[in-house]
Amino acid sequence: MPRAAFFFVLLGLSVAGGSACLRAADASVRSSPSRPAPAPPAAEPLPRPASPVPKARSPVVPTAKPRAAEAQSAPKVDPTPSVAYISGKEVARALHLTPTWDSRTRRLTLADATVRLVLELDNREIALNGRRVFLSAPAALRDGELAVSRIDFQRLLTPAIRPGQGAVLPPAVKTIVLDPGHGGRDTGKVNSRVNVVEKDMTLDTARRVKALLESAGYKVVLTRNDDRFLALADRTEIATQARADLFVSLHYNAVEAEAERVTGVEVYTMTPQFQLSTDRRPDDQVSVFNPGNFHDHWNTVLGVTLHQSLLQTLKVPDRGLKRGRYAVLRLARCPAVLIEAGFLSHDGEARKVASPEYRQQIADAVAAGIQTYIATVRALE
């Protein structure tokens, strides 16, 4: 080939390649940062399916900050990952529920003899058998019908309503790890007016839950059994080394604003890949499939049973079943939840938590919720 022709061929290839790179880069900016390339219009990359993982040592992953500053700094990521939706009618068919649309309230109710799910247009909060549950994306109109995020349908609604549907069963529960939040120099919330310190309350509560579960025949490991500081990644590493089948992190809550008004219980499970957490804050883990995401289905089942048990036992305001990428949930290699069992920033609720009798009620509720989860899994075997 003449040298001139060869030069023009190379130039053409270079320009074409450069154009392709520019198009790919431009597409990645416009689409969700979690994807290497734009997805077809009618599809969305879904999280990897829940499945058991080898109980090996946890990988070295940067740990989150203590809970007082756990809202991670916002890196340069797309704050609104693109969302694929599924219609409420399709959800109803898949979950064997009957849909009823109320145009006045803009609510869709999906129900059968034992389930009542209420979705509301442009709202992330739903009611599941009267309990507050938070979607990662609000219900929206698609083709004239109320619809929900496909990931919310797969990773939240399906396990909450039909445990085990489409999921691999987890191993039988033999070992349970309880994680008393904070410890040592990390005091957690301190209410000096009531003389209550969170790290002391979580340890005492965990010991009470441990006694109940051991009496039921389970092996129970505490991440700490005294007043010591423990890094967040070390807590899940203890669970990994113990070959834990469940991980429950115990905390008490606090707010800065309107502390005199905020009370109640909330339960967190790991945020699925490609979704924002309940607080809607972007983080650098949106695109990451963390160890905790292997168990998205069973995280939800465990969260639902504990949320229900705590509300039924304590008769306190319902703060909701929520999602969060807390380090102890991200790194857990078994189904895991984080419980906020009351607000120490509220003097009245702090006084209740300071009472051994009330902490025993909390422990009873946690142990009962865990055993309900275990019974649910056994019934599916």
N, C-alpha and C positions, 0 to 999 in steps of 0.2 A: 504494500500500500504506500502511495506517495506520502512523504512527511507532512505535507499540508493537509491532506485528507485525514491522516491519523490525528493531527492536532485538532481538527474540527470535531472528530468523533469524541475525543477526550473532553473537549469543551462542552459538547452536548450532554455527555453523561454527567459531568460535574454540575451543570445547571439543573438537569432533571433531578439529580440526587439532592441538591440544595433545596429545590422547590419542595420535594417530598418531605425533607426534614422540617422545613418551615410549616408545611401543612400539618404535620404530626405535632409539632410543638404548639401551634395555634389551637389545634383541637384539644390537646391536653389541658390548656389553660381554660378553655370554655367549658369543658366537661368536668365531672367530678375528679378531684385530685387523686382519688383512690384507684383510678384505672389507668393502665398504661396506654390505652387508646380508646377512642370513642366507641360506645356500644351501639348496636343497631337501634333505631328509634323505638322498636316495640319491646326491647328487652333491657334487662338491667343485670349486671353481674351480681350473683347472689353469694352470700357467705358460704364457706365450705361447710358440708354437712357435719352435724354433731356426731362424733364417734369417739370411742375410747382412745386414749393416747398412752404410750408407755410411760410408766411412772419413773422417769429418769430425773437427773438433777435439772433444776430450772436453768434456762439460759441466762446469761448475764444481760440484764435489761435495766436501763436507767430507772431508778425508783422514783415514785411520786413524792411530793412534799408531804409533811404531816397535814392532817385534815384541815387545820386552821388555814392553810394556804394551798389546799389540794386542787383548787381550780387552777389548772396549769396555765402558764403563759401562752397567749395565742400566737402561734407561729403563722407564717404566711401560707395559709391553706384556704381553700374555698369554703366559706362558712355555711353554705347551703348545698350539700351533696345532692345531685339529681336523684329524683325519686320515681320509681315505676309503681303504678297503682293497680289494684285489683278491685273490681266492683263488689259492693256489699252483697249483691245477689250471688256472685261466685263464692264469696266467703260463706254465705248461708248454705249453699249446696255442699261445699267441701266439709263443713262442720255439722251438717245435718240439722240446720236450724231454720226456722220460719221467719222471713223478713217482713217487717211492717214499717212503712214510711209515713211520717207525719210532716206534711208540708208546712204546717203552722209553726212548729218548733224546730223544723229542719233536722229532725232526729230519725235515725233508722234503728229499730229494735230488732235484734235477732234472738229468737227464743225457742226453747222446748220445755219439757216438763221440769227440768232441773237447772237450766241455764237461761239467764237474761242478760244480754249484752246490748248496751245503748251507746250508739255513736252519734256525734253531733257535728254538723258541717263546720269546717274551719276551726275545730277544737282538737287538741291533743289529748285532753282528758276524756276517758270513757268510764262507764259504770259497768262493772262485771259482778252480777249478783249483789248489787248495791255497794260494792267496794270501789274505791278510786284506783284507776290504773292509767298510766301515762304512755301513750304512743310516742314513738320517736318523730313522727311526722303527722301533721293534722289531717283529719278526714277531709276529703276534697271532692268536688264534682268532676266527674269524668264521663263524657258522652251523656250528660244529663242524669247520671246516677251517682249516689254517694259511694265513695271508694276509699280504701285505706292503702297505705304503703304495703307493697308485696312482702318486704322484709318483716314489717310488723305482723302481717298475717302469718308468715311462716315461723317467726322466732318468738312471737308473743301470744297472739290469739290462739293459734293451734295448740301449743303446749298448755296454755292456761285452761282451755276448754276441752281438748281431747288429748290428754297426756299420752305420749307414746306414738301418736299418729305420725307415720313417716320417719320415725327416729329409731336409732339403734339403742337397745336397752343398756343402761349403765350396769357396771358390776354390782353384785349384792353389797349392801352397806355393812361393813364390819368395823371400820375404824373411822371415827369422827374427830376432826380437829376443831377446837374452839379457840378463837383468837380474842382475848381481852384487849380492847383497843388501848393505845398509849402505854405509859409506864416509864418509870425512872424520871429523867429530866423532862420528858414529854408528858405533862400533866393532863393534857386535854382541857376541857372546860372546867373552870373553877368558879363556883358561886360562893363567894366569901360571906354573903349575907346569910346563907343557909349552912355554910361550912360543908360544902359538898365538892369533892374532886372527882372528875370523871374517871381517871385511871384506877382509883380505888373501887368505884362502883362497878366498872366493867369486870375487874378481877373477881370481885365477890359474886357477881351474877354468873360468870363463867363457871366458877366452882360449884355453884348450885345446880346449873344445868348438867355439869359433869356427873354429879352424884346421881341425878335422876336417870341419865342415860346409862351409866354403869349398872345401876340396879336393874335396868331392862336388858342387860347382857351385852352391851356394846363396849368396845375399846375406845376410850376417849383420851385425847392428848391435848393439853393446853400449850399454846405457843409460849406463854410465860405463866409461872405459878408464884411469882413474887413481884416486887416493885423494881423491875429492871427495864432499861431502855432496849428496844428491839427494833431494828430497821424493818421497813415494810417488806422488802424482798426476803429477809430472813424468816418472816412469818410464813410465807408460802413455801419456802424451802423446808421448813420444819414439817409442813404438811406433806411435801413430796417425799421426804425421807421416811415419814411414818406410813407411807403408802395410803394416804387418806382417801376415803370414798366420799366424804363431804367436808366442806370447810365453811364455818360460820363465824364471821367477825362481829363482835359485840361492841356497840358504842352508845353514847348518850349525846344528844344533839344540843345545838345552841344557835341563836340568831342575835344579831346586833340591833336591828330595828324592830320596834313594836314587840319587844320581848315579853311584855305582859299579856299579849294576846295569843301567842303561838305555843301550842301544846300538841301532843299526840305522837303517833308512831309512824315511821316510814321504813320501807325495806328496799334495798338496792340490789339489782343484779347487773351483770356485766353488759355493757352496751355492745350490740352486734356490730360487726364490721360494716363499713359504709354508712353508718348512722351517727347522728349526734346524740349526746347524752341528754337527759331530761332538762338540765340547765341550759341547753342549747349553745353552750360555749364550744367553739371550734377547738380541736386539739390535734396534736401531731400523730395521733393514733387512729384517726378515722379510717385510713386506708390499710391499717395493719391488722392481720389476723393473729391475735394474741392467743397464748395458751388457753385463757379463759373462754375463748370463743368456740373451742371444741365442744363445749357443753352448753351452748346457748339454749337448747330445748329444755334440758334438765335444770339449768339455772332458773328458768322461768317457773317450772313446776315446783321447785323448792321455794322460790320466792312467793308464789301464790299460796302455798300451804302455810308458810310462816306468817305471812301478812294476815291471812284469815284467822289463824290461831291467836295472834297477838290482839287483834281487834275484838274477837269474841271473848277473850279472857279479861282484858284490861278495861274494856268499855271506854276507850279514849277516842279523841278525834282522829280521823283517818287522814294521814298525810300522803298516803298513796304508795303504790308499787311503782318504783322508778328505775331508771338505768343510770349507771355511772362507770367511768373507767378508773375507778380507784385501783391503786397498785395491787392490793390484796385480791381483787377480782380479776385483774388483767393477767396475773401470773399464776393463778390457781389452776392446778391440773386435775381438778375434779369439780363437780357441781358446787357452786359457792354463792353465798349471799352476804351482804353487810346490813346489819340491823341497827337502826337508830331508835332506841326503846323509850325515849322521852326527852324533854327539853329542860336541861339544867339552867338555861337562861330564864326560865319562868319559875319564880320563887315557889309557887304552889306545887308545881310538878316536881321541882327539885326536892321539896320536903317529902313528897311521896317516895321518890327514888331513894332518899336517905333512910327510909324505913326498911328494915330487913324483911318485914312481911310483904311489902310491895315488890321488892326484888325477888322474893320467892315466887310471887305471882308471875312476874316476867319470866323467870326460869321455867316455871310450869308450862307457860305458853310456848316458849322456844322448844322445849323437849317434846311437847305434844305435836307441834308443827313438824319437827323432824321425823317423828314416828308416823305421822300421816303421810309424809312424802315416801317413807320406806314402804308403807303399806300400799301406796298407790303403785309403786314400781313392782312390788311383789305380785299384785293382782294382774299385771300385764305379762308376767313370765309364762 
